[in-house]
Amino acid sequence: MGAPHFAPKAKRVIYLFQNGGPAQQDLFDYKPGLTEKFDKDLPDSVRGDQRITGMTSGQARFPIAPSMFKFNKYDNNEDGLWVSELYPHTGAIAKELCVVHSMHTSAINHEPGITFLQTGSELPGRPSFGSWASYGLGSANENLPGFVVMISQPQGGNAQTVSSRLWGAGFLPSDHQGVNLRGSDNPVLFLKNPKGISRMDRRRMLDLLSFQNQTETERSQDPEVEARIAQYEMAYRMQMSVPELVDFSTESEETLKMYGPYVKTPGTYAYNCLMARRLAERGVRFIQLYNRGWDQHNNLPIDITKQADHSDQPQAALVKDLKRRGMLDDTLVIWGGEFGRTTYGQGRLERDLYGRDHHPRCFTMWFAGGGVKPGVSYGKTDDYGYNIIENPMHVHDLHATLLHLMGIDHERLTYRHQGRDFRLTDVHGHVVHDILT
């Protein structure tokens, strides 16, 4: 592949994946009418025959748990955007955001849910979204991978394990898989040459390996051998590019302050958000951050406050930083998790202490830049924040729309494997043009 089907709006993607399922009703989906319904049973007509998890299926009742947090209205291009007091920095960039309240999915547990968002299938083994983008568009930087992943340390709630298969290439050539930059002072293991080995020695060794692999390619016609050659060469170039990438000394104090007090600590969300901007301006096509800690079944008010405190300022700073550098127009920023949380409470219920279970029927995602309409809200949920009543957007629609912004027709981006043409959206998905410029 290596070329878009049509002119792209987004040249690069920064995907801020909120691992664990953020509670939309405590952040973006404002439902003030639920306050007077505190501890009343969620009507059977609202819940219907929904499948629920084993964590709440044994409850004798499903009492309504209104959000304890205040919401503020921020001006945008339409009627304004309601954002929780937990997210003042994110609310302040409302004019840049396209907020979709009507996302829905079929998965109700974390592993299939995250796998679905990342690969278009609940079953493991398919190529990740970033790998499809790499395969379809190729790399825009010779010295860094086209697909980079960073994992942030959690601040509140359960920290779901993040498996490397989520950024794997599946049946695509392995040089399209994501490269994980570790949250430490040594982001890539074994990047430095061992003592006694010079860069010239390393070059001679790679030349010999390349010759042997080329011979094997001619013999076996195995594309994975060519992918291995490409990976060796990329690792060699990264020995020079990565140390410069992680050197924040070139950043102004004003920029560092904008991202917040944790920006210099490797592994934090703030550090990774600034890294994402630095990767984007160096031509990395697809950058994915996994921000863990949103799985808040109990003590949600305490845990979500911690999580929001560490995530609000950095993600808003990223959007502002991209805009002031003239990069937001062609950089697509994505924010969201694998599903939402229930309106009914899980476990102990008080006005200021409650938990929420997994909820696939509706959740919120937001987007900025890269060809999406700024300052708009799309889709609505019912008065209980439980069911979608306007403009539903499925995961397959999400993938089709995001690929469209990158200049790719999701029905034409295919790869033949085991006698079948596979694609990210399987046989589903349509582009949601209503949210595009």
Long-range contacts (C-beta under 8 A, 24 or more apart in sequence): 1-135, 1-136, 1-137, 1-138, 1-413, 2-136, 2-137, 2-138, 3-137, 3-138, 4-136, 4-137, 4-406, 4-407, 4-408, 5-407, 5-408, 5-409, 5-412, 6-407, 6-409, 7-407, 8-330, 8-371, 8-405, 8-406, 8-407, 8-408, 9-330, 9-332, 9-370, 9-371, 9-405, 9-406, 9-407, 9-436, 9-437, 10-330, 10-331, 10-332, 10-369, 10-370, 10-371, 10-405, 10-406, 10-407, 11-140, 11-285, 11-330, 11-331, 12-140, 12-280, 12-283, 12-284, 12-285, 12-286, 12-287, 12-330, 12-331, 12-332, 13-130, 13-133, 13-285, 13-286, 13-287, 13-331, 13-332, 13-333, 13-334, 13-370, 13-402, 13-406, 14-276, 14-277, 14-280, 14-287, 14-288, 14-289, 14-318, 14-331, 14-332, 14-333, 14-334, 15-129, 15-130, 15-286, 15-287, 15-288, 15-289, 15-334, 16-273, 16-289, 16-291, 16-315, 16-318, 16-333, 16-334, 16-335, 16-336, 17-117, 17-118, 17-288, 17-289, 17-290, 17-291, 17-334, 17-336, 17-337, 18-291, 18-294, 18-311, 18-335, 18-336, 18-337, 19-114, 19-160, 19-162, 19-290, 19-291, 19-292, 19-293, 19-294, 19-295, 19-337, 19-338, 20-110, 20-157, 20-158, 20-159, 20-160, 20-292, 20-293, 20-294, 20-295, 20-296, 20-337, 20-338, 21-110, 21-113, 21-294, 21-295, 21-337, 21-338, 21-339, 21-340, 21-341, 21-358, 21-359, 21-363, 22-294, 22-304, 22-336, 22-337, 22-340, 22-341, 22-363, 22-364, 23-67, 23-294, 23-296, 23-300, 23-304, 23-340, 23-341, 23-356, 24-101, 24-340, 24-341, 24-362, 24-363, 24-364, 24-385, 25-67, 25-340, 25-341, 25-343, 25-385, 26-67, 26-69, 26-84, 26-86, 26-300, 26-304, 26-341, 27-83, 27-84, 27-86, 27-87, 27-304, 27-308, 27-364, 28-81, 28-82, 28-83, 28-84, 28-87, 28-99, 28-101, 28-364, 28-366, 29-101, 29-362, 29-364, 29-381, 29-385, 30-71, 30-82, 30-84, 31-66, 31-67, 31-343, 31-381, 31-383, 31-384, 31-385, 32-71, 33-383, 34-64, 34-66, 34-67, 34-343, 34-383, 34-384, 34-385, 35-66, 37-64, 37-66, 38-64, 38-65, 38-66, 38-351, 39-63, 39-64, 39-349, 40-64, 42-343, 42-344, 42-384, 42-386, 43-384, 46-382, 46-384, 46-386, 46-387, 47-344, 47-386, 50-361, 51-108, 52-108, 52-357, 53-108, 53-109, 53-357, 53-358, 55-297, 55-346, 55-357, 55-358, 56-342, 56-344, 56-346, 56-357, 59-346, 62-342, 62-344, 62-345, 63-344, 63-345, 63-349, 64-343, 64-344, 64-345, 64-384, 65-343, 65-344, 65-345, 65-349, 65-354, 65-355, 65-356, 68-301, 68-351, 68-352, 68-354, 69-301, 76-374, 76-375, 76-376, 76-377, 77-373, 77-374, 77-375, 77-376, 78-375, 78-376, 78-377, 79-377, 81-375, 81-377, 84-308, 86-304, 86-305, 86-308, 86-312, 87-308, 87-312, 88-312, 89-312, 89-313, 89-315, 89-316, 89-317, 90-312, 90-315, 90-316, 92-316, 93-316, 93-319, 93-320, 93-368, 94-375, 95-374, 95-375, 96-319, 96-323, 96-328, 96-368, 96-369, 96-374, 96-375, 97-319, 97-366, 97-367, 97-368, 97-374, 97-375, 98-366, 98-367, 98-368, 98-372, 98-373, 98-374, 98-375, 98-376, 98-377, 98-378, 98-435, 99-364, 99-365, 99-366, 99-376, 99-377, 99-378, 100-364, 100-365, 100-366, 100-367, 100-377, 100-378, 100-379, 100-393, 100-435, 101-362, 101-364, 101-377, 101-378, 101-379, 101-380, 101-381, 102-362, 102-378, 102-379, 102-380, 102-381, 102-388, 102-390, 102-391, 102-392, 102-393, 103-336, 103-340, 103-362, 103-363, 103-364, 103-365, 103-379, 103-393, 103-394, 103-395, 103-398, 104-360, 104-361, 104-362, 104-363, 104-388, 104-392, 104-393, 104-394, 104-395, 105-338, 105-339, 105-360, 105-363, 105-394, 105-395, 106-360, 106-395, 107-338, 107-339, 107-360, 108-339, 108-358, 108-360, 109-358, 110-160, 110-295, 110-338, 110-358, 113-338, 113-339, 113-358, 113-360, 114-160, 114-166, 114-338, 115-165, 115-166, 116-338, 116-395, 117-336, 117-337, 117-338, 117-395, 118-166, 118-167, 119-166, 119-170, 119-424, 120-395, 120-396, 120-399, 120-423, 120-424, 120-425, 120-426, 121-426, 124-165, 125-165, 125-170, 125-171, 126-170, 126-171, 126-422, 127-168, 127-169, 127-170, 127-171, 127-172, 127-176, 127-415, 127-424, 128-166, 128-167, 128-168, 128-169, 128-170, 128-177, 128-178, 129-286, 129-399, 129-402, 129-424, 130-167, 130-178, 130-286, 130-288, 131-167, 131-168, 131-169, 131-170, 131-172, 131-176, 131-177, 131-178, 132-172, 132-403, 132-413, 132-424, 133-285, 133-286, 133-403, 133-406, 133-408, 134-176, 134-285, 134-286, 135-169, 135-172, 135-173, 135-176, 135-413, 135-415, 136-403, 136-406, 136-408, 136-413, 137-285, 137-406, 137-407, 137-408, 138-285, 139-283, 139-285, 140-283, 140-284, 140-285, 141-282, 141-283, 141-284, 141-285, 142-237, 143-237, 143-238, 143-240, 143-241, 143-282, 144-237, 144-238, 144-241, 144-242, 144-245, 144-279, 144-282, 144-283, 144-284, 145-178, 145-179, 145-234, 145-238, 145-284, 146-176, 146-284, 146-285, 146-286, 147-176, 147-177, 147-178, 147-179, 147-284, 147-285, 147-286, 147-287, 147-288, 148-178, 148-179, 148-180, 148-181, 148-279, 148-284, 148-286, 148-287, 148-288, 149-178, 149-179, 149-180, 149-181, 149-288, 149-289, 149-290, 150-180, 150-181, 150-183, 150-272, 150-275, 150-276, 150-287, 150-288, 150-289, 150-290, 151-180, 151-183, 151-267, 151-289, 151-290, 151-292, 152-183, 152-267, 152-268, 152-269, 152-272, 152-289, 152-290, 152-291, 152-292, 153-183, 153-267, 153-268, 153-292, 154-292, 154-293, 154-307, 155-293, 155-306, 155-307, 155-309, 155-310, 155-311, 156-293, 156-296, 156-302, 156-303, 156-304, 156-305, 156-306, 156-307, 157-293, 157-294, 157-295, 157-296, 157-300, 157-303, 157-304, 157-307, 158-293, 158-295, 158-296, 158-297, 159-292, 159-293, 159-295, 160-292, 160-295, 162-290, 162-292, 166-290, 167-288, 171-415, 171-417, 171-418, 171-422, 172-415, 173-223, 173-224, 173-226, 173-227, 174-224, 174-227, 174-228, 174-231, 175-227, 175-230, 175-231, 175-234, 178-286, 178-288, 181-242, 181-275, 183-266, 183-267, 183-268, 183-271, 183-272, 184-266, 184-267, 185-266, 187-242, 187-246, 187-266, 188-238, 188-242, 191-235, 191-238, 191-239, 191-242, 192-239, 193-239, 199-239, 202-236, 202-239, 203-236, 206-232, 206-233, 206-236, 241-282, 245-275, 245-278, 245-279, 245-282, 246-275, 248-274, 255-321, 258-313, 258-317, 258-320, 258-321, 259-313, 259-314, 259-317, 259-318, 259-321, 260-313, 260-314, 260-317, 262-310, 262-314, 263-314, 268-310, 268-314, 269-310, 269-311, 269-314, 269-315, 270-310, 270-313, 270-314, 270-317, 272-314, 273-314, 273-315, 273-317, 273-318, 274-314, 274-317, 274-318, 274-321, 276-318, 277-318, 277-321, 277-322, 277-325, 277-327, 280-322, 280-327, 280-331, 281-325, 281-327, 294-337, 296-341, 296-355, 296-356, 297-346, 297-347, 297-355, 297-356, 297-357, 298-346, 298-347, 298-348, 298-355, 299-353, 299-355, 300-341, 300-354, 300-355, 300-356, 301-352, 301-353, 301-354, 302-353, 319-368, 319-369, 322-369, 323-369, 327-369, 328-368, 328-369, 328-370, 329-369, 329-370, 330-369, 330-370, 331-369, 331-370, 332-367, 332-368, 332-369, 332-370, 332-371, 332-372, 332-402, 332-405, 332-406, 333-367, 333-368, 333-369, 333-370, 334-365, 334-367, 334-402, 335-365, 335-366, 335-367, 336-363, 336-364, 336-365, 336-366, 337-363, 339-363, 340-364, 342-386, 343-384, 343-385, 343-386, 359-386, 361-386, 361-387, 361-388, 362-386, 362-387, 362-388, 365-398, 367-435, 370-405, 371-405, 371-436, 371-437, 372-405, 372-435, 372-436, 372-437, 373-435, 373-436, 373-437, 376-435, 378-432, 378-434, 378-435, 391-434, 393-432, 394-428, 394-429, 396-425, 396-426, 396-428, 396-429, 397-429, 397-430, 397-431, 397-432, 399-424, 399-425, 399-429, 400-425, 400-429, 400-430, 400-431, 400-432, 401-431, 401-432, 401-435, 401-436, 404-431, 404-436, 405-436
